[in-house]
Amino acid sequence: QQFTVKAAQQSRDALSKIVFAALFDLVVEHINTVSRSPVSSHSIGILDIFGFEMLKVNSFEQLCINFVNEMLQEQFNESVFAAERRLFKAEGVEVEDGTLQSSAARLRLMTRILQ
């Protein structure tokens, strides 16, 4: 059997995925155990950008999907709403400069954690 660099990289990536998924499951299990305590009112939730998913099991893959979706939504919000404000200003249309809640701080935190 011939071993290749590509096969080694694929094996490495598969092993990494399994290790990260197992670690994520352990962390979630521990958090769930602690938060079920009668004296604890703490919980941790991870929600996708639309909040439509009701998953019985949160997986590492779902966390990554939701994280990337949040990053894309943040980029979309920044570019689209900033462009709209510039357009309104250029056309002399007065609009309230409403503040859009940014996820930037949460995204920076998650980026540091996932690196």
N, C-alpha and C positions, 0 to 999 in steps of 0.2 A: 504494500500500500504506500502510495506517494503522499507525503505530508507537504502542504503548501502554506505559504504565509497567510493567504486568505482564509484557509481552513483554521489556522491557529487563531487568527483575529476573530473569526466567528465563534470559536469555542470560548475564547476569552470573554467576548461580549455576552454570550449565553450564561456563562458562569457568573459574571458580574450581575446580570439581571436576577438570577436566582438568589444570590447573596443579598442584594438590596431588597428584593421582595420579602425574603425571610426576615430580615432585620426590620423592615417596615411593619410586617405582621406582628412581630414581637412587641414593638413600640406601641402599636395600636391596642394590642391585647392588654399590655400593662396599663395604658391610660384608661381603657375601658374598665379594668378591674378596680383601679383606684377611684374612678369617678362613680362606680356603683355603690361605693361605701355609703352607709346611711348618714355619715357626718359630712360628706363631701357634696358640694353643690357645683363642682367644677365640671366642665365638659369642653371638648375640643371638636369643632366641626369644620369640615372642608366642603365648600359649596362651589359648584361650577358657576359660570357667569350668569346663567339664566335661572339656576336653581331648580331645574326640572327633574333632575335625577334623584330617585329614591332607591339607593343601593343598599342591600342587606350587608354587603361586605365592601369595604373600601380597600382597594388594592394600591400598591405603589404605582402601577401603570395609570390608574385613574387619577392619582395625585399629580403625576407628571402631565397628563392630558389637561387637567383643570388648571395647572400652573401655566402651561403654554397658552391656553385659551385666555387666561387673565392677562398675560403679557400682550397678546394680540389685541384684546379689547382695550387695554390701556393705550396702546399705540394708536389704535383707531380713534378713540375718544380725543386724544391730544391733537391728532392731525385734522380730523374732520371738524371738531368744534372750534379749533383755532382758525381754520380756514373760513368757516362760516362767520365768525366774528370779524375777520378782516374784510370779508365781502360786504357784510352789513355796514361796517364803518365806511368803506369806500363808496357805497351807494347812499350814504347819509341816513341810513335807517338806524333809529335809536332803539336799542334793546337793552334789557337788564343784563348786566354782566353777572349772570348767575354762576355760582361756583359749582363745578362738577367735582364730586368726590373722587379723589384719586386713590388708586391702589398702589402707588409707587412705593410707599414705605413698606407695605406688606410684601411686595414683589422683591424689593431689595433684601428683606429678611429671608425670604424663601430661597433667593439666589445664593445667599451666603450659606444657608443650611445645606443646599443641594450640591454645592461645589465640592 
